[in-house]
């Protein structure tokens, strides 16, 4: 059996008291079912790797814990995978009893191992939806109407760059902020600048 990763010991020790037994239970079941599994941290969360591929992972939050298989829907079924409002496929875990029984959990771990052994790839979960066309707010359209250079720049922008300016203006919570952003946007566009020109190398 692969050695335990002390970083996961520390992660569990720092988790909320309700989450500690959940994480310990998951770790025990995964390690017992898959003795070859290697422990690591991915994205700051405990993860289990089998034959170089992520098998599953767990995490603890303030009020719930989560657990999920990398091949999610291929292990638990699309309906369960899509039904969870939390990370992973088992919803918001607040006690060990929220998980499937030990035998069922072990069966799912074996299924996830088999997928890795077969070379299965993780399917993309969502197809990219095209964004709706950019709607130029009336106040921006009016301001651009008074500045030919800014208007020409805006009209030459691809939709993504137009959207950056529109969203920046529309995210202003106060009218004074909006007016300030509107003036700044027109000034920058008159100079041919994209919204995030400061970060463009």
N, C-alpha and C positions, 0 to 999 in steps of 0.2 A: 504494500500500500504506500502511495506517495506521501511524503511528509506534509503535515499541516502547515499552512502559511500563518506565521505569527501575526501578520497584518489583519487576518480575518479574526483571530482571537481578540485583537484590540478593537476591531470594528464592533464585534458582538458585545464586548465589555462596555463600550460607549453607547450602545443602543438603549432606547427606553426600556425599562424593566419588563413591560408586557411583550416586547419584541424579542428579547433574549431567548426565551424557550422556543419560540417559533424558528429563529435562525439556527439554534443548536440542533433542533429536530431535523430541519431540512439538510443541514450539513451532515448529520449522522446518516440519514437515509441515502443521500447521494454517494457518500464515501463507501458505505457498506455495499451498495448496489454496483458501484463502479470503482473497484479498488485501484484501477489505473488513473483515476481522475487526478488532475493537478489543480490546486487552488491558486487563485491569483486575485488581483483587484483590476477591474475594468471600469472605466468611468467613475472611479472612486467607490465601486460597489463590489462585494464578494462575488466572484464568478468561478465556475468550474469548467475546466478545459479537458477534453478527451481527444487524444490523438491530434493535438494541435488545433482543434476547433472548439469553439465555445459550445458547451453542452447546455448549461443553464446558469441562472444567476439569481441573487436575492438582494433585497435592500430593506432598510428600516427607515421609517419616517417618524414624524412626531406622533401621529395617531394611528398609523397602520404599517404593516410590513408587506412586502410583495415577493413573489417568486414566479419565475417564468423560464420556459425553454426557448433556446435560440431558434429552434425550428417550430415555435409556437403552434400554429394551426395544424401543422403536419403531425404533431404529437397529440394534442388534445381535441382537435376538430375545429373547423372554422367557426362554428356557432359559439363555442365556449371562448375561443380566442378573441372573437370580436365583441363578446358580451361584457368583457371586463372594463371597468372605468378606471382601473389602476394599471400600473406597469405589470407586465407578466400576464398570465392567463387565469389567475385564481382570485382576482378581486382584491379588496382591502382586507388583509389578514390582521385580526386582532387577538387571535388565540390559535393554538395548535389545531383545535377541533374544526377550524375553518378550512383546513387542508383535507385532501382525500386521505383515506386510511393508509397506513404504512405499506401494505401490500400493493395497493393501487398506485401509490406514489412510486414504488420501486418498479412497477410494470411500465409506468410512463418514462422513467429514467432509462430503462432498457430499450424502450422504443426510440427514444432520442439518440441513444448510443448506436442503434441499428441504422438510423438515418445517416449518422456521421460515417459509419463503416461503409455504407452504400455510396458515399460520395454525394449525397443529396445537397442541393444548394438551397439557400433560404429564399423563398419566393418574395417578390416585392409585394408589400401589403396593399398599397394603393397606387392607382394609376394617376399620374399628374393631371389635374384638371386645369384646362386653360383659364387664365384669369380673365374677368370681364374687361371690356375696353375701358380705358381711363376716362373718367368723367371730370372735365375741368370745372372746378367751382366757379360760380359767376364772378366773385370778386377777383379771382386770379385772371379770368378771361378779360375782365375790364381793365385790370392793371397791365396786362400784356398788350391790350389794344392801344395803350398810350405809349408803348415803347417798342418800336419796330424791331430793334436788335434782339431784345429779349423774346419777343414773339417768334422771330425767325429761328432762334436757338431752340425754343420749346417745341416748335412744330417739327424741327429736324431730329429731335430726340426720339429714340425708340420708346415704345410704351413703358418699359421698365424704368427708364430715367424720368419720364413724365410723372409716373406713379410716385417716385421717390419725393418729388417736390409736392405733389398733391397731398400725399399722406402726411408729410411734415407740416404742411399748413393746416390740414384738417385735424391733426392731433392736438393743436393748441387748445388749451382749456379756457383761457381768457381771451376776450376780444382784443385787448391791447397786445397780447402775445401774437395773436393771429395777424394783426396788422403789421407788427414788427417783422414777422416771418415773411409776409407777403412782399414787403418792401425789400427785404434782404434777398428773396428769391428772384425778384425782377432785376435787382442790381447784379447778382451773380450770373443770371442768364444773359444779361446784356453784355457780359464779359465772356460769354460762351462756356460758362462753367456748369458742370453737373452738380447735383445736390451735395454729394460727398467728395467734392474736388480736393479737399485738404488731404484725403487719404489715398488719392490716386497718385501712383508713382510714375 
